[in-house]
């Protein structure tokens, strides 16, 4: 059984539901009703996590949170309530929010994160203080480094407006998570969040995907079909990989931003739309503008509020926290009993360059949990590319080596990992094709005899980036 969880809830049905669910998940719970004293209970047992309805807590005493932490400094409070109420409270790292309506899977996820942090502190022998408690924004973005806390403050401020946002950052840094956080913290949170990957949809289909089409607009258009703008009305439209959008669509997107109107493909009638636009890219849009590959007026329309997500190598202090989060999730999902990474393995990962950022770290932890099954992960368990002295995957092709021929490759005396060698060879071919075509994915795909969408998926899966 896990350590004790204290549930504070006046409504008996909700109290019983939460208690039964967490008990089924393996937690030991204590429930408090309307007349029970929370401070007596905290003092009598070593509760370290309290789960409560925020209004229930504040109804007992306006300063109940401060008093609870005075009685038990290590206490973590998970409060479920509407985001508006949560924003009115002073910021405290020991207070995490679970949005209403209450979602039991979300509840379990936040409980696991609180316990992961406590396990991390226990394993490191460091005391858990409020300054060290990790910050979770909307239960999705994780970090306690100064750069991430600054980012959280920016996202919270941006959420209060309807201004267009441009999120920039390397592949795998969490740009979509940031966009979702802005949506969830905004007044549009009850409406749709609609993501569109502009690079993954063929050019000839993207216009219809965005704006919809009317019956008979083209061969195969047998009925009217709403587009993503329709779906995002009153909500948020997230345009990922905006740098890959072709010039003709850039003009139409600019018109929507200026007039709040669009025309479905094949229609002569304009439709009004009220959708907040959040765009994201891992390309250098300023360079694309300078090269005349992206409209300057659209760039300024999109970047009313520019936000940059820092790469993982610039917030290395978050790596242990992220590892423990992923470890808890994959242990749960895959029914494994991996205790953690040894101090030596953790030090190796802290010093790694992480070209694929958080996505690469997540994939590594999933791989390690799947293969290890139990015990601690040691340096010997880590793949070769993470070992000290090994060469990481390239972040750009400015100095990428030409692909070696089959005749030039020699089998080392101690053998070789064929899968890793093939993967590295494929990476070099892809990067050389992008270098030869100046970063044009369509032409690079043609050189490799691939579909453009297949090349884009490979770039994402391999966490490869190309800087022209």
C-alpha positions, 0 to 999 in steps of 0.5 A: 500500500502507498502512504496515507492520503487524506480526503476532505470533502463535504459531499458524501457521494464525491467523498466515497467515489474518490476514496473508493477509486484511490483505494482500488488503485492501491492507496490507503485513504482517510476521509473527513466529513464536514464536522471532522477537524483537519488539523487533529487528523494531520497531527495524529498521522503522518499524512503528506498529501491532502486531496480536497475540494477547494471551496470545502477547504476555504469554507472551513477557514480562509487561511486554512492552507497557511495553517495546514502548512504550519502544522505540517510543512511537507504537506502537499495539497491537491485541490480540485476546483475551477481555474478562475478560483485557483488563479485568485489564490497566492502562488505556492509550490505545495498547492496543485490544482485538479480542474473541475469537473473531476476526472479520476484519471487526472486525479490519479496522475496528479497524486502520482506526481506528488508521490514521485516528487516525495520519492525523489526527495527521499532517494536523494536524501534532501529535505522537501521544502516549498522552494524545492517542490516542482511546479506543474502547470495544468498538470502537463508541463513540468519544471522547477528551474528558473527558466521554466517558472518564468515560462509558467508566469508568461503562459498564465499572463498570456492566457488572460488575453485573446492575442495571437501567440507564436511559440518557438522552440526546438522539436520535442520541447513541448510547444503543444503542451504550452499551447494547451496550457494557455487554452486551459487557463483561458476563458475559452477552456470550455470550448474546443482546442483544435490542433493542426500539424501544417507539415503533416497534411499534404499541401493540396489538402491543407486548405480544405482541412483548415477552412472546410469545403462545400459539396462539389468543390472538387472530385470526392467532395460529396457533402459539405465538410466543416474545417478546423476553423469551424471546430475551433469557433469560440475556442483555440486553433493551434497551428503547429509547424506554421513555417511549412505553410505554403504562400497561397495559404499564408495569404488566406490565413492572414485574411482570417487574422485581419477580418475574422472571416474565411471562405470554405473551399468552393464557396463564395460566402464568407463565414465569421469565426471567433477562434484564438490562434496559437502558432508554433514552429521549430524553424527560424521564421525571421530567417524564412521572412528574410529568404522570402519563404514566409510573409512578413506581414503574417509573421508580425500578425502571428507573433503579437506575443512571442514565446520561446520554450527552452531546450532541455540542455538549458534546464538540466536541473529539471531532468531528475524531476522529469525522469521520475515523472515518466518513471512513475507513469510507465511503471504504472502503464506497463506494470513494471517495478523499476525503482529508478536510475542510479546516481551514476546513470542520472549524472550521465543523463544530466550531462547529455546534450538532448538534441530531442529534448523532453520527447527524447527523454520520455522515449528513453525512460519508456525504453528503459522501463520496458527492458529493465522491468525492475530494480535500478537502471545503471550506466550499463543499461543505457544505450550507447549514444548516451555513454560519455564520449559517444557522439550525439545525434546531430542537431543540424547538418551544417557539419553533417558527414556525408553518408558512408558507403557500404564498402567503407564500413568495417565491422569492429572486432567486438561486433556492432549493433546492426539496428543502431548502425542502420539508424545512424546511416539513415539519419545521415542520408536524411540530413544530407538530402535536407542540406542539398535541398536547402531544407525543402522537405518536399524536394528532400523526400523526392531525393530519398524516394519517399513521400513528404509526409513520411519524411516529416514523420521520420524527422519527428520520430528520430528527433532530427532537426535541420538548420539552414 
